[in-house]
Amino acid sequence: MPVKWKPHIPNDLPGDLIVPEDKGIKVLTLVAVVRGEGKTQEILLGRKARGFGKDKWNGFGGKVEAGETIEAAAKRELREESGLKAEKMDKTGVMFFWFLEEEPHLMEVHLFVCTSYSGTIEESEEMNPIQWFSPTAVPYSLMWPDDKFWLPRIFSPERKPFLGKFEFSNLSEMGSFEIHDIDKEYFTAFRIADADTNTTPSCVWAKKN
């Protein structure tokens, strides 16, 4: 069952944040598994084998289920899709996606970077093949158009927390976008209220005129 989200928005968050009254929002997780340091870093990506984003290379993640925290959902999705168990995982970003085609919908994606894990990589029905990529070999041309704007931040030494907003006119064409550095404490603005009720809108950027 989907979860209900209640926004708690700090007054000094960057951008214009509102709670949309007329649209529901899908709340998802995304895990970037990283190994190595500096120039030896690599990121683990899988090619989506089915469903939304089929044939695109991506990190690992999915929906938050009733009764789960965001972090628990991220760990579960990682294990289901890759066979890996996250041992150390830090929240790095929250991204909002507006898909403006025939039936507009919103997605709120919570990004985690996993730097310690156990288990063996196993391809799944959801993600295959799965392989490691160096920063210069990431296949951006085979990924979502927004990835090339935020994913390099994962390889930076600071790995600064951020909020991002991306608008898509369809599933392959991205329009405007914003990325803002934030303090990590702001991530507490996004948390579950009542896990046993229907989904309600969370906070997103207002469209600027």
Backbone bond lengths (Angstrom), bond angles and torsions (degrees), N, CA, C in turn:
res aa  C-N    CA-C-N  psi(-1)  N-CA   C-N-CA  omega(-1)  CA-C   N-CA-C  phi
1 M - - - 1.463 - - 1.523 109.91 -
2 P 1.323 118.24 137.49 1.472 119.54 179.78 1.514 111.51 -66.26
3 V 1.321 115.34 159.91 1.451 120.45 -177.87 1.511 111.31 -100.62
4 K 1.311 115.44 159.91 1.457 121.83 176.37 1.519 108.66 -97.63
5 W 1.340 116.34 135.93 1.452 121.27 -177.59 1.513 110.61 -115.32
6 K 1.304 115.65 132.44 1.458 121.68 176.88 1.518 108.45 -119.93
7 P 1.328 118.30 115.82 1.463 119.34 -176.47 1.525 112.51 -76.00
8 H 1.308 115.77 142.84 1.466 123.70 172.67 1.522 105.33 -126.38
9 I 1.316 118.12 97.04 1.453 122.08 -166.14 1.524 111.49 -104.40
10 P 1.341 119.23 115.22 1.464 120.80 174.32 1.520 110.79 -61.24
11 N 1.304 117.02 146.86 1.466 120.77 -176.71 1.520 113.51 -67.34
12 D 1.337 117.07 -25.07 1.458 119.25 -173.60 1.526 114.02 -104.28
13 L 1.333 118.27 21.88 1.454 119.82 172.60 1.524 109.64 -65.38
14 P 1.345 118.43 144.49 1.457 120.14 178.37 1.516 111.96 -70.96
15 G 1.329 116.36 156.53 1.452 119.84 179.26 1.510 111.88 80.70
16 D 1.320 116.26 173.65 1.460 122.16 178.27 1.519 108.20 -98.72
17 L 1.327 116.66 107.66 1.456 120.89 -177.98 1.521 110.75 -102.30
18 I 1.322 116.06 134.92 1.458 121.33 177.19 1.520 108.65 -135.56
19 V 1.307 116.19 168.36 1.459 121.38 169.76 1.519 107.46 -105.95
20 P 1.322 119.64 110.41 1.462 120.61 -178.15 1.516 111.22 -65.11
21 E 1.306 116.13 135.59 1.461 120.80 -176.97 1.522 112.33 -90.03
22 D 1.343 116.95 -24.26 1.460 119.28 -169.00 1.523 114.36 -109.28
23 K 1.333 118.33 -2.14 1.455 120.15 -177.35 1.517 111.10 -128.57
24 G 1.331 115.36 140.26 1.447 119.41 169.95 1.510 108.76 -78.64
25 I 1.298 117.11 171.23 1.457 120.76 179.85 1.516 109.62 -139.89
26 K 1.333 115.75 136.10 1.450 121.21 177.34 1.522 108.41 -89.72
27 V 1.321 117.16 129.03 1.458 121.85 -179.29 1.528 108.60 -106.98
28 L 1.338 115.52 122.74 1.453 121.65 -171.98 1.531 110.94 -130.68
29 T 1.323 115.74 167.38 1.459 121.88 174.93 1.516 109.38 -119.63
30 L 1.337 115.37 157.33 1.466 121.72 175.88 1.524 107.48 -146.50
31 V 1.329 116.72 128.26 1.463 121.52 -179.16 1.525 109.46 -116.86
32 A 1.338 115.10 126.74 1.461 121.99 172.88 1.519 107.81 -103.25
33 V 1.313 117.28 113.52 1.465 122.02 178.50 1.527 107.81 -89.84
34 V 1.336 116.52 123.75 1.468 121.88 -175.67 1.525 109.23 -126.04
35 R 1.339 115.89 138.28 1.462 121.16 173.99 1.525 109.18 -128.32
36 G 1.327 115.66 157.18 1.450 121.04 179.33 1.518 112.29 84.22
37 E 1.316 116.18 179.28 1.458 123.02 179.72 1.524 109.85 -137.34
38 G 1.336 115.08 152.75 1.460 120.01 175.99 1.517 112.63 55.24
39 K 1.327 116.66 -130.33 1.462 121.95 -176.74 1.519 112.95 -71.99
40 T 1.334 116.98 -12.32 1.470 119.80 -179.79 1.531 111.76 -92.97
41 Q 1.332 118.09 2.53 1.456 120.89 -178.56 1.535 111.61 -62.65
42 E 1.328 114.27 147.18 1.464 121.19 172.96 1.519 108.23 -139.90
43 I 1.319 115.64 151.43 1.452 121.67 177.36 1.520 109.20 -118.03
44 L 1.333 116.09 140.73 1.458 121.80 -179.68 1.534 109.07 -92.78
45 L 1.323 115.83 124.42 1.459 121.55 179.43 1.519 109.97 -129.19
46 G 1.309 115.03 153.48 1.454 120.42 175.41 1.516 110.32 -127.60
47 R 1.313 116.66 152.99 1.461 120.76 176.20 1.524 108.57 -92.00
48 K 1.319 115.78 125.68 1.475 121.11 -177.65 1.525 109.01 -65.72
49 A 1.315 115.80 122.58 1.464 120.78 -174.26 1.522 113.13 -91.70
50 R 1.338 116.72 -14.91 1.463 118.86 -178.04 1.513 109.29 -160.70
51 G 1.332 115.94 166.69 1.458 121.23 173.28 1.513 114.23 73.15
52 F 1.331 115.17 -157.30 1.457 123.37 -176.59 1.528 110.37 -60.55
53 G 1.325 117.58 125.39 1.451 121.13 -178.85 1.515 113.99 80.30
54 K 1.320 118.11 21.01 1.469 122.47 -178.68 1.535 110.36 -51.91
55 D 1.322 115.85 136.30 1.467 126.09 177.58 1.528 113.68 77.54
56 K 1.326 118.77 -1.75 1.461 120.43 175.68 1.533 109.66 -90.17
57 W 1.334 116.12 144.62 1.462 121.34 174.03 1.524 108.89 -81.76
58 N 1.327 115.45 139.84 1.466 118.91 -172.19 1.525 109.30 -157.97
59 G 1.339 114.82 171.58 1.449 120.96 167.81 1.520 109.00 -78.25
60 F 1.330 116.99 -163.01 1.461 121.63 -172.41 1.522 109.76 -117.16
61 G 1.324 116.96 134.07 1.457 118.58 -179.03 1.512 112.05 172.64
62 G 1.332 114.48 -174.40 1.454 120.06 -179.13 1.515 111.03 171.21
63 K 1.317 115.92 -157.20 1.459 122.55 -172.76 1.528 112.45 -75.71
64 V 1.329 114.69 150.78 1.462 122.24 171.92 1.524 107.68 -87.83
65 E 1.320 116.90 123.17 1.460 121.31 -178.75 1.523 110.99 -90.04
66 A 1.327 115.78 162.43 1.465 121.86 178.54 1.521 110.17 -57.10
67 G 1.335 115.93 134.11 1.450 121.50 178.39 1.508 114.33 86.71
68 E 1.345 118.56 -4.09 1.455 122.14 179.95 1.525 111.42 -98.00
69 T 1.314 115.94 147.74 1.459 119.49 164.12 1.525 107.70 -81.66
70 I 1.330 116.13 165.91 1.460 119.69 179.01 1.524 109.96 -61.05
71 E 1.340 117.09 -43.94 1.461 120.44 -178.48 1.519 111.60 -65.06
72 A 1.335 117.41 -40.41 1.459 120.37 179.26 1.528 110.68 -63.53
73 A 1.333 116.31 -39.42 1.467 120.01 177.86 1.522 110.85 -63.94
74 A 1.342 116.40 -40.97 1.465 120.08 179.27 1.528 110.85 -61.89
75 K 1.329 117.12 -43.82 1.463 120.98 -179.84 1.523 110.98 -65.56
76 R 1.335 116.27 -41.06 1.468 119.64 179.55 1.528 111.03 -63.04
77 E 1.322 116.74 -46.86 1.463 120.39 -178.77 1.525 111.14 -62.99
78 L 1.330 116.78 -40.00 1.459 119.92 178.54 1.527 110.71 -59.82
79 R 1.324 115.88 -45.09 1.466 119.44 -177.91 1.529 111.32 -68.24
80 E 1.336 116.65 -40.86 1.460 120.13 -179.92 1.521 111.86 -64.98
81 E 1.321 116.99 -37.79 1.461 120.25 -172.89 1.524 113.95 -91.13
82 S 1.351 117.52 -24.48 1.465 119.02 -175.01 1.521 114.86 -126.18
83 G 1.338 117.29 -13.64 1.457 120.44 -176.22 1.512 114.23 85.40
84 L 1.349 118.09 -2.69 1.457 121.64 -176.25 1.533 111.64 -95.22
85 K 1.331 115.95 143.84 1.456 122.60 174.78 1.523 108.57 -104.99
86 A 1.323 116.95 120.92 1.462 121.07 -179.40 1.518 110.17 -71.86
87 E 1.328 116.31 127.57 1.457 122.15 176.86 1.528 110.80 -103.24
88 K 1.327 117.22 -34.60 1.468 122.29 176.38 1.522 107.92 -137.26
89 M 1.325 114.87 121.78 1.459 120.08 -173.84 1.524 108.73 -144.76
90 D 1.331 117.00 125.14 1.458 121.93 -178.00 1.517 110.60 -116.50
91 K 1.329 115.32 136.81 1.461 119.75 176.94 1.519 109.40 -73.24
92 T 1.330 115.97 131.33 1.459 121.22 -172.52 1.516 112.96 -121.46
93 G 1.314 118.22 -26.28 1.462 118.89 -177.78 1.508 113.06 -161.34
94 V 1.337 115.45 160.17 1.459 123.32 167.72 1.520 106.28 -127.29
95 M 1.326 116.54 125.91 1.457 121.19 -177.03 1.518 110.22 -123.21
96 F 1.329 115.27 138.69 1.449 122.37 179.14 1.520 109.26 -113.01
97 F 1.329 115.64 130.50 1.459 121.14 -178.15 1.526 109.40 -120.13
98 W 1.326 115.84 125.39 1.463 122.25 174.54 1.522 107.40 -104.56
99 F 1.314 117.35 116.42 1.465 121.57 172.40 1.519 107.10 -101.56
100 L 1.333 116.47 115.83 1.459 121.62 -166.02 1.520 113.40 -105.62
101 E 1.344 117.18 17.67 1.456 118.42 -176.91 1.520 111.25 -78.81
102 E 1.309 118.87 -146.61 1.459 123.96 -167.94 1.526 113.31 -49.40
103 E 1.318 117.40 -49.68 1.460 121.68 176.98 1.522 107.89 -120.55
104 P 1.330 117.99 92.13 1.471 121.13 -175.24 1.523 111.98 -55.95
105 H 1.318 116.08 138.77 1.461 119.86 175.25 1.521 109.35 -147.10
106 L 1.312 114.37 161.03 1.463 122.30 -175.84 1.522 109.86 -118.13
107 M 1.342 115.06 146.61 1.461 120.48 176.83 1.523 108.74 -132.55
108 E 1.313 116.24 135.90 1.460 123.23 176.17 1.521 107.35 -114.68
109 V 1.329 116.69 114.93 1.462 121.77 -172.75 1.527 110.16 -114.28
110 H 1.320 116.35 124.65 1.459 122.98 179.72 1.525 108.32 -99.30
111 L 1.339 115.61 117.05 1.460 122.40 -174.44 1.524 111.32 -97.46
112 F 1.336 115.70 130.36 1.462 122.74 175.23 1.524 109.07 -121.46
113 V 1.334 115.76 146.89 1.460 121.22 172.23 1.529 107.75 -110.56
114 C 1.309 116.08 122.28 1.468 122.61 179.93 1.523 108.95 -102.88
115 T 1.333 116.76 119.16 1.458 121.44 -177.77 1.527 112.83 -113.51
116 S 1.324 117.36 -3.12 1.455 121.30 175.81 1.523 108.32 -143.04
117 Y 1.318 116.72 132.62 1.459 120.51 -173.61 1.521 108.83 -154.47
118 S 1.314 115.59 164.57 1.460 121.82 175.80 1.519 108.74 -131.83
119 G 1.325 115.27 167.35 1.454 119.09 -178.81 1.518 111.89 99.75
120 T 1.313 114.73 -179.22 1.466 122.62 -178.94 1.516 109.47 -117.96
121 I 1.313 116.55 136.94 1.460 120.33 178.93 1.522 110.16 -61.58
122 E 1.317 115.81 126.99 1.460 122.22 178.69 1.520 109.23 -130.81
123 E 1.315 117.20 123.75 1.456 120.49 175.57 1.519 109.33 -65.95
124 S 1.329 116.10 149.03 1.465 121.33 -175.42 1.525 109.78 -127.59
125 E 1.319 115.79 173.10 1.461 120.06 176.01 1.526 110.79 -63.32
126 E 1.326 116.04 -25.68 1.459 121.50 -178.33 1.523 111.81 -83.63
127 M 1.332 117.07 -40.24 1.465 121.66 -173.04 1.526 110.57 -132.10
128 N 1.333 116.75 113.03 1.457 121.41 171.11 1.530 109.51 -165.56
129 P 1.332 115.51 138.70 1.464 127.70 -0.24 1.525 111.76 -75.63
130 I 1.336 115.63 172.51 1.463 122.87 175.67 1.528 107.09 -125.39
131 Q 1.341 117.31 132.24 1.465 118.63 -179.94 1.524 111.86 -155.48
132 W 1.348 114.49 162.42 1.458 122.29 179.44 1.527 109.97 -87.29
133 F 1.362 115.47 144.63 1.455 121.27 177.82 1.526 109.18 -133.14
134 S 1.326 116.75 137.81 1.462 121.43 171.31 1.528 108.44 -75.97
135 P 1.336 118.38 164.50 1.471 120.15 -179.96 1.524 113.59 -56.16
136 T 1.325 118.21 -33.20 1.463 120.98 -178.07 1.530 112.91 -85.52
137 A 1.330 117.15 -7.73 1.462 120.42 -177.22 1.525 113.38 -111.11
138 V 1.333 117.30 3.26 1.476 119.87 179.37 1.532 109.09 -58.36
139 P 1.345 119.14 127.74 1.468 121.90 -173.26 1.532 113.20 -83.00
140 Y 1.338 116.42 66.45 1.460 120.64 -174.47 1.531 112.83 -57.19
141 S 1.324 117.76 -32.25 1.466 120.35 -178.97 1.522 112.28 -67.41
142 L 1.332 116.97 -15.12 1.468 122.21 -179.95 1.528 111.42 -110.75
143 M 1.346 115.91 16.77 1.454 121.48 -176.44 1.532 109.77 -121.32
144 W 1.331 117.16 177.73 1.456 120.93 174.16 1.535 109.18 -62.14
145 P 1.323 118.64 142.51 1.465 121.12 -176.12 1.524 114.55 -58.82
146 D 1.338 118.25 -27.37 1.462 120.64 -178.59 1.525 113.16 -73.25
147 D 1.336 116.90 -22.97 1.465 120.41 -171.42 1.527 112.84 -57.86
148 K 1.322 117.24 -37.25 1.472 119.50 -176.01 1.521 112.40 -68.17
149 F 1.341 117.63 -14.07 1.458 120.35 -179.28 1.530 112.96 -91.68
150 W 1.331 117.85 -29.51 1.463 118.78 -177.79 1.528 113.60 -113.57
151 L 1.339 118.62 -28.30 1.465 119.49 -174.38 1.530 113.27 -62.88
152 P 1.344 121.08 -35.69 1.471 119.26 177.20 1.524 113.89 -57.72
153 R 1.334 118.35 -23.43 1.461 121.31 178.12 1.533 111.18 -60.75
154 I 1.331 116.44 -28.54 1.458 120.98 -179.05 1.531 111.14 -63.99
155 F 1.332 116.44 -31.39 1.462 120.66 -177.86 1.530 112.97 -86.16
156 S 1.335 117.82 -9.36 1.458 120.07 -177.92 1.528 110.24 -74.11
157 P 1.329 118.17 149.06 1.474 120.47 -179.03 1.523 112.54 -60.55
158 E 1.345 117.57 -35.97 1.473 120.32 -177.36 1.522 111.72 -75.16
159 R 1.343 116.10 -36.33 1.462 121.73 -175.94 1.540 110.93 46.91
160 K 1.343 114.67 57.26 1.463 120.88 -174.70 1.528 112.21 -66.60
161 P 1.337 117.86 136.66 1.464 120.93 174.34 1.532 110.09 -61.89
162 F 1.328 116.36 149.19 1.459 119.06 -177.59 1.519 111.97 -151.13
163 L 1.323 114.67 160.11 1.456 123.47 167.14 1.521 107.72 -115.00
164 G 1.325 116.41 139.27 1.457 120.14 178.90 1.515 111.35 -133.47
165 K 1.317 115.83 149.39 1.461 122.24 174.72 1.519 108.49 -132.81
166 F 1.339 116.75 130.28 1.448 121.82 -176.70 1.531 109.27 -134.61
167 E 1.315 116.84 131.86 1.464 122.11 178.29 1.527 109.88 -108.41
168 F 1.316 116.26 131.61 1.455 122.43 178.20 1.521 109.37 -117.64
169 S 1.348 116.52 130.54 1.458 120.15 174.83 1.524 110.37 -78.75
170 N 1.344 116.67 -27.36 1.457 122.95 172.01 1.528 106.72 -154.03
171 L 1.322 117.18 -169.23 1.461 119.69 -173.21 1.525 113.76 -74.81
172 S 1.321 117.99 -6.28 1.460 119.49 -178.15 1.519 113.70 -125.26
173 E 1.336 118.17 -10.61 1.458 120.74 -176.11 1.517 110.47 -118.13
174 M 1.343 115.87 120.71 1.457 121.67 179.80 1.517 109.64 -101.25
175 G 1.330 116.32 139.11 1.447 121.91 176.96 1.515 110.57 -99.00
176 S 1.325 116.59 -120.19 1.458 121.02 -176.61 1.528 110.99 -76.47
177 F 1.344 115.17 158.06 1.459 119.71 176.21 1.519 108.89 -154.32
178 E 1.339 115.17 158.95 1.460 123.29 175.96 1.520 108.46 -138.04
179 I 1.335 116.84 141.99 1.455 122.27 172.84 1.523 107.63 -133.58
180 H 1.326 117.08 128.21 1.462 122.37 -177.34 1.522 110.33 -127.29
181 D 1.332 117.27 130.26 1.459 120.89 169.17 1.526 109.03 -67.81
182 I 1.332 116.88 142.10 1.465 120.77 178.22 1.522 109.33 -139.48
183 D 1.321 115.75 167.78 1.454 121.13 170.25 1.521 108.55 -80.17
184 K 1.317 116.20 143.69 1.462 120.48 -175.23 1.525 112.74 -60.78
185 E 1.331 116.63 -26.39 1.463 120.24 -179.74 1.522 112.09 -60.86
186 Y 1.329 117.52 -23.00 1.455 120.20 -178.40 1.527 112.69 -68.38
187 F 1.324 116.78 -17.35 1.451 118.29 178.69 1.526 111.89 -63.55
188 T 1.319 117.72 -19.52 1.464 119.47 176.74 1.528 111.28 -70.59
189 A 1.333 117.33 -7.09 1.466 120.25 177.28 1.515 111.61 -70.17
190 F 1.323 116.92 -15.84 1.460 120.51 -175.32 1.522 108.59 -119.47
191 R 1.303 116.66 104.35 1.453 118.80 179.95 1.524 110.57 -151.75
192 I 1.317 115.02 161.49 1.463 121.49 -176.58 1.522 111.00 -73.29
193 A 1.321 115.76 138.65 1.458 120.35 173.63 1.529 108.88 -95.89
194 D 1.314 117.69 -80.62 1.465 121.98 -178.52 1.516 109.50 -115.76
195 A 1.332 116.93 115.15 1.456 120.89 -172.69 1.527 113.71 -80.07
196 D 1.328 118.40 -5.56 1.459 119.25 -174.76 1.523 112.71 -111.07
197 T 1.330 117.57 19.08 1.458 120.73 179.31 1.518 110.06 -124.33
198 N 1.316 116.20 -179.41 1.453 120.15 -176.92 1.523 112.27 -73.60
199 T 1.313 114.83 165.39 1.453 120.73 -179.43 1.527 110.90 -72.19
200 T 1.321 117.09 136.27 1.461 122.24 172.25 1.517 108.35 -123.34
201 P 1.324 117.73 160.71 1.470 119.31 -176.91 1.519 112.23 -61.87
202 S 1.304 115.45 147.16 1.452 123.03 172.11 1.521 107.68 -105.33
203 C 1.333 117.40 -170.82 1.459 119.02 -176.43 1.522 111.02 -88.28
204 V 1.320 116.50 138.33 1.455 122.44 179.26 1.527 108.55 -140.98
205 W 1.343 115.50 167.33 1.450 118.53 175.23 1.518 110.56 -69.94
206 A 1.318 115.37 139.73 1.461 119.20 171.56 1.512 109.00 -73.97
207 K 1.315 116.90 145.42 1.456 119.72 174.38 1.526 108.75 -70.49
208 K 1.316 116.73 131.63 1.453 121.01 -179.96 1.517 110.15 -86.72
209 N 1.333 116.62 139.32 1.461 120.07 177.97 1.537 109.97 -77.06
